[in-house]
Amino acid sequence: MTRGTTSHAGRARPRVRPVLWRVAIAVVAIAASGCVPPPGPALTGAMAISSGWYHTCVLIEGGSVRCWGYNGSGQVGRPADVSTVTVATPVAGVAGATAVGAGRFHSCAIVAGGTVRCWGYNDFGQLGDGTTDPAFSPVDVVGVGDAVAVTGGEHHTCALIADGTVRCWGINTRGQLGDGTVSEAPSGPSTVLGIEGATAIAADGATTCALLGDGTVRCWGWGEGGELGNGAAANSSTPVEVSGLNDAVALAPGCSLSAGGAVRCWGGYLGGPLGNVPTEVTGIAASTAISRGGQTACAVVAAGSLRCWGLNSLGQLGNGTYDNILPPVDVDVLGVTGAVAASNGIYHSCALVTGGAVRCWGANVGGELGDGTWNPSLVSVSVLSAI
């Protein structure tokens, strides 16, 4: 990944990746295709949020799901002739949903009875329907029931089961399924070894982590950049315990939230390389929710303000600049109050706020800001509903 250098003040202006502009050109060229829903009023009623690379989905009161952003593989749940969706649009075929989770180019929801339904890119079997065909509308995951949470990585998906176990499916070249095997072939749902009493799961890239009821965290899959948090720089096809964590109450990919509100992160990059074991993020206190995706992380802090740090090459930190931020984190996202949760794509971020509204900021090449435009924004903008 291209990264900017960091000044002694902890901020720098990194180079913009050329690949993003190639994506932007392709998206704009085909954005007018298909039937694109027109913008309506501001979105309300959102209860949970999850972002993929260039799209975001939310769970709505009453059990529907709405998504927006790039739809090149069907990840927004629109037909194949609709390449981008710039406002929050209902996903047909999802009713009675209780949870939502987005991967790189796919999305999933848990519906009545704990069934998991997924849609989008499927070259590696991440939709779990026994095929490698893309789906522009939801399909059932085969062999998974009683699910209570779902999370998507780059090309794999995992579900938390009501009994505290975890099942994963999709690509397994780095041990992403956690079942002790490594395989080039797409795999159906497998039970992750050694996970009992899990209360939350989080995936990003080729790594997944599970929070256990005793406050410890275990991770599996890609670990060459320290993503497993166990002090090593190696992959693991079975879960390993993250070092030094015993009071975690919430989880994001490579970050944990403690009972006292402290945030600790490990592995990969957040505007700069992190170590192989958890390190407390300074400048964040009494946090109530955390998120991480790409090279960006966010934390809800006092009075519902939101602070983000890491890479800011396209404004994904929402502070009005293109400057990277490393801890101590002392800058709030502009225009966000009453935040209750956040999510991060590869170059955009979003916040769920009190009352069920959503605000997003950063890149907008596929309509991922949900404001009815393809205009990027260095500050948060309101997500709109489709008419």
N, C-alpha and C positions, 0 to 999 in steps of 0.2 A: 504494500500500500504506500502511496505517496504521502509523505508527512512533512509539515513545516517544522522548522527549528523553533525552539522556545527560548525567549529572552530570560534574563535574570528576574524580570518582573513576573514571569510565568505566562506571558502572552506573546503570540507571534501571529503573523499573517502567512498561512501556509499556501502552497500552490494548489490551484484547482485541478482536479483530475480531468484530463482530456476526455476520458471515456464518458463522463457525465454529459458533456456537450454533444457527443455522438448520439447518446440516448435521447437528449433533448431534441435534436434535429429529427430523429426518426419519429418521435412521439408527435411533434408538431405537424409533421408531414401527413400523419394519418389520423390526427385527433378528430377531424370532422367526420370520420366514417361512422356508420351505424347510427342508431337512435340514442343520442346522449340526453339524459334527463335535464331539463332546465332548472336553474336555481330557484329556491323558494325561501321561506323564513329560516332563521337560525335553528340549528339542530337543538332539540331538547330531549330529555328522557334517557340519556345515555347512562349506563350503570357500570360498564367496564370497557376497557380500550386495549387494543393491541395493534402494533404496526409491523408491516413487512418492509422490504427495502424501499418501495415506492408506493405503498398503499397502506391504508389504515382501516380497521373494522371496529365497530362498537356494538355492544349488547344493549338493546333498548328495553325499557320497562314493558312488560307484557310478553317478552320472549322473542321479539324479532331481532334481526341483525342487519345493520347498515354498513356499507363499505364505500370507499372512494379512492381514487388514484389510478395508477397504471393497471390496465386489464389485459395486457398482452397474452397472458396465459390463462385468463379467466379468474384471476385471484380476487376480483371485485364481485364476481358472480354475475357478470353481464355477458351477453352473447359474444361470439367470436368477432363480429364486425364492429364491436365497440372497443376501441383501444384505450381510451382514457375516460374517466368519470370524475368530474370536478366538484360534485356535491354528494352528500351522504345519501346513498340509494339503497332501498331494501333488497336483500338477497332472497330471491324466490326459492321456495323449498325448505326454508328454515322457519320453524314455528316452535314455540315453547322452549326456546333456548335458555340455558342457564350459565353458559360460559362461552368465551370466544378466544381464539388464539391465531395469530398470523405468523407465517414463516416468510422466507425470502420472496417467493412468488406464489405462495399458496395460503389458504385460509381454512380454518376449521371452527366448528361450533359443537357444543354438547347440547343435545335435545332431550326430550322427555324419555325417561327410563335409562339415561346415561349413555345413549347411543351417540357416537361421534360421526359427524358429517363434514366432509372436506371438499374443497374445490380449488382449481387452479392448476399450476404446473405439476407434472407427475412423472417426469422422465426417470425418477429413481424410486418410484413407488410410495412417495410421501403422502399420497391421498389414502393409501391403505385399502383400496378397493380390489386388490388383486390384479391390477393392470398397470401399465405405464402410459396410459392415454390421458391427455389433459382433460379437465372437466370444467365447463363453463357454467355449470350448475352443481349443487351439492350432491355428493355420492356417499353412501354409507361405508364406514370403515368396517372391514370384516373381522369378526372375532374379538371385538372390544365392546364391553358393556359395563354398566355401573360407573362410568367415568364422571368425575367431578371437576376436573380442570384439564386444559389442553394447551400445549405450547408447540410452536414450530421453529425449527432451526433452518439452516440453509436448504437442505434437501432431506430432512427427516422430521418426524413428528413424534411427540410423546404425550401420553395421557396419564393423569393421576386417577387411580381407581379408588372407589369408596373404602376398600379395605386397607388403604395405605400403601399398596404396591404401585408400581409404574410399568407401563407397557409402551414400547417404542417401535416404529416401523420406518422404512425408507432406506436410504443409503447407509452402508455400514463399513465403509472403507477405512475409517479411523476408530471403529468401535463405538459409533454413535448410538447403537441399540443397547449397549450395556449388558449384553447377554453372554459375554466371554468369547465372542467370535468376531472375526473380521472377514468381510466378504465384498467382492466386486459386484455381486448380483443384488438387485433390489430385494428387500426382505419384508415379509408381512409382520404383523405385530408379534413381538417377543417380550417376555417378562424380564425386566432388569434385575440382575442378580443382587441379592443382599440388601434390597431396599424394603424396609418394613416401617410402618408408622409414619410415612411421609405425609406432610400437610401442604406442600406447595412444590411446584416444579417451574423451571425456567430454562429455555434453550436459546442459543444464538450461534450462528455458524455451525460448527460440527461438534459443539459441546453442550451437554445438558447437566443441570444440577438439581438436586432434590433437598428440600428442607425437611428434617425429621422432627418428630414431636419433642425430642429432648434438646432442641436448639442447635444441633449440629447440622452440617451440610456435607453432602457427598456429591461428587461430580464424576463424569465419565466422557469418553470420546477424545476429541482433539485437546492436547495439552502441551504442545511444543513451545508455546509462548507463555506457559505458566497458568493456562486457563483452568486447570484442575485444582489449583490452590494448595497443593500438598508439598510444595517445596521442590518439586521436580519439573523438568521440562520435557515431558514425554507423554505420548498418548496412552490411554488405558481403555480396554474393552470391558472393564468391570468398574464399579464405583470405587472411588478412593475418598478418604475423609479430608475435607479442607482443614488446614492447620489452624488451630487456635480459636475456633468458633464453637461456643457452647451456649450462647444466649440469643441466637438469631430468631426473629419473629416474622421476617418477611424476606423475600428473595427476588433478585433480578439476575440476569446472566453475568456471573463474575462479580456480583456485589451482594452484600447482605445488610439487613437493618437489624440492629440490636434492640432489646427491650427498652433500653434507655434512650433510643433515638439516634445512636451513633451509626454511621455508614462505613463499611469496610469493603474495599474492592481489591481484586487481584487479577493478574494475567492479561495478556493482550496489550492494547493501547487505549488510552484516554487522553489524546493529545500528546502523549509521550508514553514510553514503555512502563508497564507496571511490573512489580515483582512477582515471584512465584508463590507468595503467601499473602494473606490479607493484610492491608494497610489501612488505617483509619483515615478518612477523608476530612481534612481540617477545614474549618469554615462552615461545616454542616453540624447543627445541633438540634436535638429534639425533633428529628425527622419523623414523619408518619407514613411515608410511602417512597419507593425508589423505582427507578427504571434504568435500563442500559441497552443500547443497541448501536451497531456500527462502532464508532469511536467516541460516542457521546453518552453521558449519564446525567440523570436528573434526580433531585430529591425535593419532596414537599417539606417545607419548614414552617416556622411559626406563622400563624394567622393565614395559612393557606397560600403563602407565596411559594414560588418555585425557583430553585437554583439549579443550573446545568453547567457542566464542565466537560472538557475534552476538546475534540476537534471542532472547529467552527468555520471550515473552509467555505461553506455556503449559507452561513447564518443559522445553523441548527441549534445554537445556544440561545437564540432569541433575545440577545441583549443589545441589539442595534449596531453591532460591529461584526467584523470577520475575524476577530482576534481569538486565538485559542485561549482557554483558561485552564490552568493547573491549580490544585489546591495551594493556598487556602481559597475557597470558593466564597466570594463576597458580592456577587452580582446577581440580581434577580432577573427572571424572564420578564420582559416588558409586556404589560397588558394582561397579565394573568393574576387573578385574585381568587381566593376560595378554591384553590386546587385540591383535589382529593386523590388524583392518580396521574401518571404520565406514561408515555411510550415513545420509543425512538426508532425511526427508520435508519436508512444508511445516511441520508443527508437532510432529513426533516425530523421534527419532534412535535408532539401533541400533548395537551393537558386536558383532562376531564375535570370540570369545575362543579362547584355546588349548583344544584338545580338541573344537572344533566346536560349542560352545554359543553362544547369542545372547542378548543382553540389550538391552532397549529402554526408553525413557522419554519423557515428554512427554504430548501429547494422546492420547486413546484413543477418539475418537468412533465409529470404525469397527472397533475391535478391533485397531488397528495396533500395539499393544504386544505382542500375541500371548500374553498371560498367562492367557487364558480369561475375561477380564472386559472391561467397557467403562470401567473406572476409570482416570483419568489418574494419572500418577505423576511426582513431582519428582526421583525417584532411579531407578536402573535396576532393572528386574524381569526375571525369567527367562522366555524364550519357551518355551512348551510345545508338544509334538507332539500331533497328533490321534491318538486311539486307533484 
